[in-house]
Amino acid sequence: MDKISKVQQLLDGSVEKVPELRRALVVSGDGLLLFHSSAGTETDGEAEKRAAMASSLGSLAKQMAMTEGFGPVVQTLLEAENGICLLGRIEHDTVIGLYADRGAEGDVGYELGVLLTALPELLAGDRRRYVLSEAS
């Protein structure tokens, strides 16, 4: 199995394991969608919008942490009335975003840890090639 298929399998597997987990995506620091789970993504346009928002939220968290002298951001939690978005930094500015219903914070946090352990090795190198390979 190639690396792209392994990343896709990991994202899809996480969404299947946790019923409250709506979707997962991997985003470059400049907002490009690299991967998204098969389930929970209505259209590529929706996934692209979520990628841009996740990148922006990750960038904002990074700037806040730098301003406060906190060091590198490990994860960011957006908690709303009916759901959560949990972002984790894979490396550099690449982030993974997990979107879930409220009440699943523990399970989603665990899945984020699993993905943050597995993904860096699979995504090593130039991430832009994943965007280009998906387009062809």
SULPE-V166077 format. One record per pair of residues at least 12 apart in sequence whose ideal C-beta (glycine too) atoms are under 8 Angstrom apart, sorted by the first residue. I is the first residue (numbers start at 1). GAP is how many residues later the second one is. D is the distance in Angstrom with one decimal. If there is no record, write none. Layout:
I_GAP_D, I_GAP_D
This chain:
3_119_4.8, 3_120_7.8, 4_31_7.9, 4_126_6.5, 4_129_6.5, 6_116_5.5, 7_19_7.0, 7_28_5.3, 7_112_6.6, 7_115_5.2, 7_116_7.0, 7_123_7.9, 8_27_6.3, 8_30_7.5, 10_104_7.9, 10_105_6.1, 10_108_5.7, 10_109_6.9, 10_112_7.8, 11_13_4.4, 11_14_7.5, 11_15_7.3, 11_24_6.0, 11_25_7.1, 11_26_4.4, 11_104_7.5, 12_25_5.3, 12_26_5.3, 12_27_6.8, 14_23_7.4, 14_84_7.3, 14_97_4.5, 14_100_7.1, 14_101_6.3, 15_22_4.5, 15_23_7.9, 15_24_4.9, 15_25_6.2, 16_23_7.2, 17_94_6.9, 18_82_7.0, 18_86_6.1, 18_89_4.7, 18_90_6.3, 18_93_5.9, 20_80_4.8, 20_81_4.2, 20_83_6.5, 20_84_3.5, 20_87_7.0, 20_88_7.3, 21_19_7.9, 21_77_6.2, 21_78_7.4, 21_79_4.7, 21_83_6.5, 21_86_7.4, 21_87_5.9, 21_90_6.7, 22_18_4.4, 22_61_7.5, 22_77_4.7, 22_78_5.9, 22_79_7.0, 23_13_6.6, 23_14_5.1, 23_16_6.9, 23_17_3.3, 23_18_5.6, 23_24_8.0, 23_27_7.5, 23_75_7.8, 23_76_5.0, 24_12_7.1, 24_13_4.4, 24_16_8.0, 24_72_6.7, 24_73_7.0, 24_74_5.2, 24_75_7.5, 24_87_8.0, 24_91_7.4, 25_12_7.0, 25_16_7.8, 25_22_6.3, 25_25_6.1, 25_26_6.0, 25_29_6.7, 25_71_7.1, 25_72_5.1, 26_64_7.1, 26_68_6.8, 26_69_7.5, 26_70_5.2, 26_71_7.9, 26_93_7.1, 26_97_7.3, 27_24_4.4, 27_27_5.0, 27_28_5.1, 27_31_7.7, 27_67_6.9, 27_68_5.4, 27_69_7.7, 27_70_6.5, 28_27_7.2, 28_65_7.1, 28_66_5.7, 28_99_5.4, 28_100_7.4, 28_103_7.5, 29_26_6.5, 29_29_7.6, 29_30_7.4, 29_63_6.3, 29_64_2.4, 29_65_6.2, 29_66_7.7, 30_25_6.8, 30_63_7.6, 31_20_5.8, 31_21_4.4, 31_24_3.8, 31_25_7.2, 32_19_6.7, 32_96_7.4, 32_99_5.3, 33_14_5.5, 33_15_5.3, 33_17_7.8, 33_18_3.7, 33_98_7.4, 34_60_7.4, 34_89_7.7, 34_93_5.8, 34_96_4.8, 34_97_6.1, 34_100_7.9, 35_95_6.9, 35_99_7.9, 36_14_7.8, 36_15_7.8, 40_59_7.3, 50_47_6.8, 50_49_7.4, 51_46_7.9, 54_31_7.3, 54_33_6.0, 54_41_6.0, 54_43_4.0, 55_38_7.8, 55_40_6.9, 57_19_6.1, 57_21_6.4, 57_28_7.3, 57_30_6.2, 58_15_7.3, 58_18_6.3, 58_29_5.3, 58_31_7.1, 58_35_7.1, 58_37_4.5, 59_34_7.5, 61_12_4.9, 61_15_4.2, 61_26_7.3, 62_31_7.6, 72_17_7.0, 73_16_5.8, 74_14_7.1, 74_15_6.3, 75_12_6.2, 75_13_4.7, 75_14_7.2, 75_37_6.6, 77_28_7.8, 79_23_7.5, 80_22_7.8, 81_21_7.5, 82_19_7.0, 82_20_6.1, 83_16_6.7, 83_17_6.3, 83_18_5.4, 83_19_5.8, 84_15_7.5, 84_16_5.4, 84_17_7.8, 84_18_6.2, 84_20_7.4, 84_21_6.2, 84_24_6.8, 85_12_6.1, 85_13_7.2, 85_14_5.3, 86_12_4.7, 86_14_7.4, 86_19_7.7, 86_22_5.5, 86_23_6.7, 86_26_5.6, 88_24_4.8, 88_27_7.1, 88_28_4.9, 89_27_8.0, 90_26_6.5, 90_29_5.3, 90_30_5.6, 90_33_6.2, 91_29_5.4, 91_32_7.7, 94_29_6.6, 94_33_6.1, 96_16_6.9, 96_19_5.5, 96_20_7.0, 96_23_6.6, 98_13_6.5, 98_14_5.7, 98_17_7.9
